[in-house]
Amino acid sequence: MQWRLHPDGVLLRSWQDGAAAFHGGAGDIYVLSPLCGAILERMQSSRAWCLESLADRLLAECDAPPPGEDWCDLVRRALESMERLRLIERQE
Amino acid sequence: MAGPGVVIGAGRLSFRLRSALDFVADGVHHLYGHHPLLSRGFADFSVEVNPPRSLRRWFARQACFRHDGASTFLPLPRDQALPLLEWGLNWCVYAHVQDRLVLHAAVVERDDRALIIPAPPGSGKSTLVAGLSCAGWRLLSDELALLTLTGQEVEGLCRPVSLKNASIGILRGIAGAEPFSPTVTDTLKGDVALMRPPRASVEQAGRPARPFAIVFPSFRAGSSPSVTSLGPAMAFGGLLESAFNVSALREEGFSVLGDLVECCRCFRIEYGSLADGMALVQEIHGTGEA
């Protein structure tokens, strides 16, 4: 299973302390965590990602992953929360 | 202000004001004494504050705000007619202007550096900008900031400043009693008085300003002054709560907010007195280029 941006389109502004995303279909705007911003950035430059490769890529680019957290689980929860916002979707 | 009323220019907008109530006419002439009276027939908004047209006028001394002849709000006690007019004019702007991003924010400017001060009611923003305007800052707005969709500029209407409760006495002590309307007591917001904006600010009301910093104020009586720097995402979230028409503007509104937090320095300030708040703003203004 892979994850990709919602086909309605997402505009993204990403900063060090977080990100803002505009959902092209609904017109809703969300303020997101830096991790969510990083995930959406990757998805804008590539069609779809599986959880493991996305987590590996983000970990490799991350200066200081949060201690005591299961990194892959953290990324999965970020993906699921953005799925609920309809910013991304699963692709079977 | 009876009959066709008067048309007042405030920045890029014009308002036709009508009222059969003498004290409202007197208040408008006093508070808008520095604004240009326009002779042209057209006005962006045509409003009136008058007694109700229904039977209600026979058993209650009330005033109604109407926009284009339609009643917009519930009537208020007649002695609140002047604040009602100002609240109604605010509604006209934030409910109808769609070629600018409208923020619930005050704006002041000095040396071509505009500070945008978004905050909910009660946070002290009107008091702060009234004090700054008395200290030589240009007042663009105490309530509504208009952001252009392309040019990264901010506009204001330079209308009277609405002050509440203890702020009224504090600002009277600084500016004197002359610029003020009579205080109206027991409104939904407490005691309210309106302060006429400085002549120099009114004369420059049509000139936009370049945003330099975004300052989220928090007044807490007795607290020590402090400044906290905010990242763009945090500031974006704060501005989003203050943006009236960002949903209607869709991608454009999103981009304007994003551009704004990227071109400005962003701060949260906490202070316990007007003097401390003004000193913090002055400190932010003096920090160099954005």
Contacts between the chains, C-beta under 8 A, distances in Angstrom:
chain1	res1	chain2	res2	distance
A	11	B	251	6.1
A	11	B	254	5.9
A	11	B	255	7.6
A	13	B	232	7.7
A	13	B	236	7.3
A	13	B	254	7.9
A	13	B	258	4.1
A	13	B	262	7.7
A	15	B	231	6.0
A	15	B	232	4.2
A	15	B	233	5.0
A	15	B	261	7.9
A	15	B	262	7.9
A	16	B	231	6.2
A	16	B	232	7.9
A	17	B	231	2.9
A	17	B	232	6.7
A	17	B	233	4.6
A	17	B	234	5.8
A	18	B	231	6.9
A	18	B	232	7.9
A	18	B	233	2.9
A	18	B	234	7.0
A	18	B	236	7.8
A	18	B	237	7.8
A	19	B	233	6.2
A	20	B	233	6.5
A	20	B	236	4.9
A	20	B	237	7.9
A	20	B	240	7.9
A	20	B	254	7.2
A	20	B	257	7.5
A	20	B	258	6.3
A	22	B	250	7.6
A	22	B	251	6.3
A	22	B	254	4.1
A	24	B	251	7.7
A	27	B	247	5.7
A	27	B	250	5.1
A	28	B	247	7.9
A	29	B	240	6.2
A	29	B	246	6.7
A	29	B	247	7.8
A	29	B	254	5.8
A	31	B	233	6.0
A	31	B	236	6.0
A	31	B	237	4.1
A	31	B	240	6.7
A	32	B	233	7.8
A	34	B	233	7.8
A	37	B	233	7.8
